[in-house]
Amino acid sequence: MSAPRHSISIHFVHSILASAQRNNLNTSHLLDAAGLNPALLHNPQLRITPEQLSALLRELWKLGDDEFMGMASQPSRHGVFTLIARQAIHCRTLGCVYRLISRFYNLTSPALVLNLHSSDQQARFSMRLSTPHQDSQHSLAEFLLLLWHRFPSWLIGQRIALNGIELDYPQPAHISEYRLMYPCPAQFEQAECALAFDASWLQQPVVQTPATLYRYLQQSPTDWFRRQAYYPVFTRRVMDLLETQDTPGQLKMEQAADVLHITARTLRRKLIDEGTSFQALKDDVRRDAAIHYLNQPSMPISQISRQLGFSEPAAFTRAFKQWTGVSPAGYRKR
């Protein structure tokens, strides 16, 4: 299997649409741009593809002319991120990138305050929104922290290893999505939002060029949402293995254990210690692959069923309804 391997909670669609309504934007137009059927939005189990979330966000930026999604005290005009990215590409080190981002936004936007603090061992990039009540579902804070991690990581050509992420709000109901967003533990109800990492990262050189930046901006923000989930060690190894299978549903735990050079009993115990199971991981992979394939109208549902290793389409339909609350046909009709 070579399809993208994760889907995204409908929570973020609800948050974006709520902000659009508050700002008198055309929500029907936004949904059309993302290929989403409003009749299915009431289903909390529904998940969407990274491409759909990206299309929704791009259209929101255009309609509202605001890269802060209408969730801050002042808008950030559409194109501001491109402007700062074109300056950041000429920085020599990661420390220069974070200092530039801080100075730029602190000078141009009263909506937030950014700061880079560093000591001999620890670096901390912090953020405070001036009107956090306007970001009631914390989507702006989540999105900006994701951006402050992923864009600088891309600039230096390697993922910055975070020691932790701090959030100034309570743990949200969609906490399970954080494994798709941040490669570290999260601490809630802190004094401010922040990314924490070893100070040695600040010396890493910027390796990208204006030419690669052009391609990066053309694909943004889709690439930010396509990033791999950040799983514990054995969970990640099993997921990687499942994602290489032509028919992941047919892979047995014993086979996976053989490939990983451990016993099935050890693998089962390791996965339990990491809060999951082999069957749960298999279902996650098949669910996200099914969502991807169902967004390709030319691929029959019967073929998707076979591709995912189901004995018959009816079995696939039952499983998909259990995962998402709708049938494969109903999901595709959106």
C-alpha positions in Angstrom: 0.0 0.0 0.0 1.3 3.4 -0.9 -1.6 5.7 0.0 -1.3 8.4 2.7 -1.7 6.8 6.0 -3.8 8.9 8.4 -7.1 10.7 8.5 -8.1 13.7 10.6 -10.9 14.3 13.1 -14.0 16.2 12.0 -13.5 18.3 15.1 -11.2 20.7 13.1 -13.9 21.2 10.5 -16.4 22.1 13.1 -14.0 24.6 14.7 -13.2 26.2 11.3 -16.9 26.5 10.4 -17.8 28.0 13.7 -15.3 30.7 13.2 -16.4 31.3 9.6 -20.0 31.7 10.8 -18.9 34.2 13.5 -17.2 36.2 10.8 -20.1 36.0 8.3 -18.3 33.9 5.8 -20.0 31.6 3.3 -19.7 28.2 5.0 -21.4 26.4 2.1 -18.7 27.6 -0.2 -16.0 26.4 2.3 -17.6 22.9 2.4 -17.8 22.8 -1.4 -14.2 23.7 -1.7 -13.2 20.8 0.6 -15.7 18.3 -1.0 -17.6 17.9 2.3 -21.3 17.2 2.6 -22.9 19.2 5.4 -25.4 16.3 6.0 -22.6 14.2 7.4 -21.0 16.8 9.7 -23.2 15.9 12.7 -21.4 12.5 12.9 -18.6 12.9 15.5 -16.9 9.8 14.3 -16.4 11.1 10.8 -12.8 11.6 9.6 -11.4 13.5 6.6 -8.3 13.4 4.5 -5.3 15.8 4.9 -6.2 17.1 1.4 -9.7 18.0 2.5 -8.6 19.9 5.6 -6.0 21.7 3.5 -8.5 22.8 0.9 -10.9 24.0 3.7 -8.1 26.0 5.3 -6.9 27.5 2.1 -10.4 28.7 1.2 -10.9 30.1 4.7 -7.7 32.1 4.3 -8.8 33.5 1.0 -12.4 34.3 2.0 -11.5 35.9 5.3 -8.1 37.3 4.2 -6.9 36.1 7.5 -4.3 33.4 8.2 -5.4 33.4 11.9 -8.8 32.0 10.8 -10.8 34.7 12.5 -9.8 33.3 15.9 -7.5 36.2 17.0 -7.9 39.9 18.1 -6.5 41.1 14.7 -6.3 39.3 11.4 -3.1 38.2 9.8 -3.5 39.0 6.1 -3.4 36.1 3.6 0.2 36.0 2.4 1.9 37.0 5.6 3.3 33.5 6.2 4.7 33.5 2.6 6.4 36.8 3.3 8.1 35.6 6.5 9.1 32.3 4.9 10.9 34.1 2.1 12.9 35.9 4.8 13.5 32.8 6.9 15.0 30.9 3.9 18.0 33.2 4.1 18.7 32.6 7.8 21.9 30.6 8.6 20.7 28.7 11.7 17.5 27.5 13.4 18.1 30.0 16.2 18.0 32.8 13.6 14.8 31.4 12.2 13.0 31.4 15.5 14.3 34.9 16.4 13.1 36.2 13.0 9.6 34.7 13.4 9.4 36.3 16.9 10.5 39.7 15.8 8.3 39.7 12.7 5.0 38.7 14.3 5.7 40.8 17.5 6.2 43.8 15.2 3.3 43.2 12.8 0.6 41.6 14.9 -0.9 42.6 18.2 -2.8 39.3 18.2 0.1 37.3 19.8 3.4 37.5 21.5 6.2 35.1 20.6 9.5 34.7 22.4 12.6 32.4 22.1 14.2 31.7 25.5 17.4 29.6 25.6 20.0 28.5 28.2 23.0 26.3 27.9 20.8 23.2 27.7 17.2 24.1 27.0 15.4 26.2 24.4 11.8 27.3 24.6 9.7 29.0 21.9 6.6 30.4 23.6 3.4 32.0 22.4 0.6 33.9 24.1 -2.6 35.0 22.3 -3.8 38.4 23.3 -7.5 37.3 23.3 -7.5 33.6 24.0 -11.3 33.6 24.4 -11.6 34.1 20.6 -9.9 30.8 20.2 -12.4 29.0 22.3 -11.7 25.5 20.8 -7.9 26.2 20.8 -7.6 25.5 17.0 -5.5 28.6 16.4 -3.1 27.7 19.2 -2.8 24.1 18.0 -2.3 25.1 14.4 0.3 27.8 15.1 2.3 25.5 17.4 2.2 22.8 14.7 3.5 25.4 12.2 6.2 26.7 14.5 7.5 23.1 14.8 7.1 21.8 11.2 8.2 24.8 9.1 11.5 25.3 11.0 12.1 21.5 10.9 11.7 21.6 7.2 14.1 24.5 6.9 16.9 22.5 8.6 16.0 19.2 6.8 15.3 17.2 10.0 12.5 17.0 12.5 13.3 19.0 15.7 13.1 16.6 18.6 10.8 18.2 21.1 11.2 17.5 24.8 7.6 18.6 25.4 4.8 20.9 24.4 3.0 23.2 26.9 -0.6 24.4 26.4 -2.3 27.1 28.4 -5.7 25.3 28.3 -7.3 22.1 29.7 -6.9 18.8 28.0 -9.4 18.8 25.0 -11.8 16.1 24.1 -9.8 15.4 20.9 -6.6 14.7 22.7 -6.1 11.5 20.6 -5.4 13.7 17.6 -2.3 15.1 19.3 -0.3 12.0 18.4 -0.8 13.1 14.8 0.5 16.6 15.6 3.2 16.7 18.2 6.1 14.2 18.7 6.3 14.6 22.4 4.3 14.6 25.7 1.8 17.5 26.2 1.3 19.4 29.4 -2.0 21.3 29.8 -3.1 24.3 31.9 0.4 25.8 31.8 1.1 29.5 32.0 1.6 29.8 28.3 1.9 27.8 25.1 5.4 26.7 24.3 7.7 24.2 22.4 10.6 22.9 24.4 13.7 21.3 22.9 17.5 21.0 23.5 19.3 24.2 22.9 21.8 22.5 20.6 19.2 22.5 17.9 19.5 26.3 17.6 22.9 25.8 15.9 21.5 23.5 13.2 22.1 25.1 9.7 19.2 26.0 7.3 19.7 23.7 4.3 16.7 24.6 2.1 16.9 27.1 -0.8 14.6 29.7 -2.4 13.9 27.0 -5.1 12.8 24.4 -2.6 10.8 27.0 -0.7 8.8 27.7 -3.8 7.7 24.1 -4.1 7.1 23.9 -0.3 4.7 26.9 -0.4 2.9 25.5 -3.4 2.1 22.3 -1.4 1.3 24.1 1.9 -0.6 23.5 4.1 -1.3 20.0 2.8 2.2 18.7 3.7 1.8 19.9 7.3 -1.3 17.6 7.7 0.3 14.7 5.9 3.1 14.2 8.4 3.3 10.8 9.9 1.7 10.2 13.3 4.1 10.3 16.3 3.8 6.9 17.9 5.7 5.0 20.6 8.5 2.6 19.3 6.6 -0.7 18.8 3.4 0.9 17.8 5.3 2.8 15.1 7.1 -0.4 13.9 3.9 -2.3 13.6 2.2 0.6 11.8 5.1 0.9 9.4 4.9 -2.8 8.7 1.1 -2.7 8.1 1.4 0.2 5.8 3.8 -1.8 3.5 1.3 -4.6 3.1 -0.8 -5.0 -0.1 -3.6 -6.4 2.1 -3.0 -5.3 5.7 -6.0 -7.1 7.0 -4.4 -10.4 6.3 -1.3 -9.8 8.3 -1.2 -11.9 11.5 0.5 -10.9 14.8 2.8 -13.9 14.5 4.0 -12.7 11.1 4.6 -9.2 12.3 6.5 -10.5 15.3 8.8 -12.6 13.0 9.6 -9.6 10.9 10.4 -7.5 14.0 12.5 -10.4 15.4 10.6 -10.8 18.6 8.0 -13.3 19.9 4.3 -12.7 19.4 3.9 -12.7 23.2 6.6 -10.0 23.6 5.0 -7.9 20.8 1.6 -8.2 22.5 3.0 -7.1 25.8 4.9 -4.2 24.3 1.8 -2.9 22.5 -0.3 -3.2 25.7 2.4 -1.2 27.5 2.0 1.5 24.8 -1.8 1.5 25.3 -2.9 -0.3 22.1 -3.2 -3.7 20.5 -2.3 -5.3 17.2 -6.0 -5.4 16.1 -6.5 -1.8 16.9 -3.5 -0.8 14.8 -4.7 -2.9 12.0 -8.1 -1.3 12.1 -6.6 2.2 12.2 -4.5 1.5 9.1 -7.5 0.0 7.2 -9.8 2.8 8.3 -7.5 5.6 7.0 -6.7 3.7 3.8 -10.4 3.2 3.2 -11.1 6.9 3.7 -8.3 7.7 1.2 -9.6 5.2 -1.4 -13.2 6.3 -1.0 -12.1 9.8 -2.1 -11.1 8.2 -5.4 -14.5 7.9 -7.3 -13.0 5.6 -9.9 -12.2 2.8 -7.4 -15.2 0.5 -6.8 -16.1 -0.3 -3.2 -15.7 -4.0 -3.9 -12.1 -3.4 -5.0 -11.4 -1.3 -1.9 -12.8 -4.2 0.2 -10.4 -6.7 -1.4 -7.5 -4.2 -1.2 -8.0 -4.0 2.5 -8.2 -7.7 3.0 -11.9 -8.2 3.7 -13.5 -11.4 2.7 -16.6 -9.7 1.2 -17.9 -6.1 0.7 -20.5 -6.7 3.4 -17.8 -7.3 6.0 -16.0 -4.1 4.9 -19.3 -2.2 5.2 -19.9 -3.4 8.7 -16.3 -2.5 9.8 -16.4 1.0 8.1 -19.7 1.8 9.8 -18.2 0.8 13.1 -15.2 3.0 12.5 -17.0 6.1 11.2 -20.7 5.8 11.8 -21.6 5.7 8.1 -21.4 3.2 5.3 -18.7 3.3 2.6 -21.4 4.3 0.1 -22.8 7.0 2.4 -19.3 8.4 3.0 -18.6 8.5 -0.7 -21.9 10.2 -1.5 -20.7 13.3 0.5 
